[in-house]
Amino acid sequence: MAQSAVRPAQGKQQNFSFSKFINNENTVGYVFIGLFVIGFLVFTVYPLFSSLYYSLTKYDGLSAPEWIGLKNYTRMFTTDIRYQKSLLITFIYVFTSVPLRLIFALIVAMLFKNGGRVVAAYRTLFYLPSVIGGSVAVAVIWRQLWGYGGIINKMFNAIGLIEGDFSFIASESTALATVVVLAVWQFGSPMLTFLAGLKDIPVSYYEAAEVDGANGWQRFWKITLPCLSPVIFFNLINQMISGFMAFTQAYIVTRGGPNDATNLYVVYLFEKSFTSRQMGYGSAMAWVLIVIVGIMTAILFNTQHKWVFYESKGGK
């Protein structure tokens, strides 16, 4: 009798503890973040360290990897001329397309900083290239525009700059420029960021400058740029990383040609990894790219105190 009287109490106590565990706020939080943590570990952390291992091996994606140490990295910087050219072309692409894109984005943002329905419609139209610009369809259209008999060809013929049929994407001297123009055309995303930053600048700053007799250029140089410098820094970081990772434009428009004139880093990485089936070499290229982007980002962060103005810190 005593044992039967105790059992329900024990069962009740165990049941109560389980319900308390379920209703615990920490448990609910762990359940909600559990899927993200699992996905992050499986689809990000594991592939990341796997690629680091494969970069030290000879691996074709099918057979077992063969350990070769640092030979992939040595090959990149000593014997692979195409890799070195790809790296140089990528730096040229980034250092031309990113500043031009930010300049155009800032100019358009300043034109549209005043509100209104018409201005809002124009903002949407200017943002559309950033939405669809990275698509395959736009890249195919871009190839037609700049190819033989394209609209650009006919327009330049009409104003007398060229004679006859000329393909800008088939010429080694102009192919990279077409890819840069396509990247600059997609300035909608940084434009909206600049627009938000411009709206946060207090109007009283401009009013005080006008009272002191400052002209438009002085107001832009002394007020707009310093107050907008954190936004410029943010856009510069994002656009620089996107520039080093550019793939669709060069791959679809020019296939990396002619004569590797538009063979951007990720295009060459894709070729080596999936066309030539040199997965180990491609993994090594990916890790070098991570290091390059990390170094460039670190340089920008370490030099921001010289030109980025943070109001909370009271100056540069």
C-alpha positions, 0 to 999 in steps of 0.5 A: 500500500505504501509503495502504491501511494508513492508511485503516483507522487513520483510520476507526478513529480517527473511529469512536472519536471518535464513540463517545466523543462518544456516551458523554460524560456531558454529551451524555447530559445535553443529550439528556435536557434537550433536549426540555424546552428545546425545549418551553419555548421553543416553548410558553412563551417564544414565546407569551409574547413573541408575546402582548406583540407582539399586545398592541400591535396590533389583532388578531382571531386571523384577519387580520393584526395592525395596529400600534396601539401603547399604545392597548389599554392606554390603553383599559383604564384610560380608557374600558373601564368593564367592565374597571375593574369586573372589576379591582375585583371580582377584588381583592375576590375575592382579598382575601376568598377567600385569607385565608378559605381559609388560615384554614380550612386552618390550623384543619383542619390543627391538628385533624388534626395528630395521626396515626391511621387515622381522621384520615388518612381524614378528611384525604383527605376534606377534600382531595378538594374541592381535587382536584375543586373546579376541575372543570366538574361541581362548578361545575354542581352548585354552581350548582344548590345556590345557585340557585332551589329549591336546597338552600341556598335550602330550608335558609335558608327552613327557618330563616326567613332568607329567604322564597320562592324566591331565587337567590343566584347571580342576585342582584348582592349575593350572587353573588360571595359564592357564588364566594368560598364555593366557593373557600374550600371548596377548602382541601385543598391548603394544609391539607396544606402546613400539616399538614406544617409543623405536624409539623416544629415540635419538640415540645420547644418546646411542652413548654418553654412548658407548663413556663413556664405558657403557655396554649393561645392563648399557645402558638399565638401565640408558637410555632405561628405564628412557626414556621409563618410560612414555610409561611404565606408559601408558601401565601399566594403560591400562593393569591394567584396562583391567586386572580388566575387564577380562571376556572372557578368564575365562568364556569360558576356565574354566567357573570360575571353578574349585571350583571358582579357576578362578572366576574373578570379572567380571565373578562373576558379570555376574553370579549374574546379568544375571544367578541369576538375582540379578541385584541390587547386580551386580550393587553394584559389578560394582560400587565397581569395579569402586572404586577399579580401580579408587584407583589403578589408583590414586595410580599410578598417585600419585607415578609416580613422583618417577619413570616416567621421563618426558623430558619436566620437566627436570627429574623425 
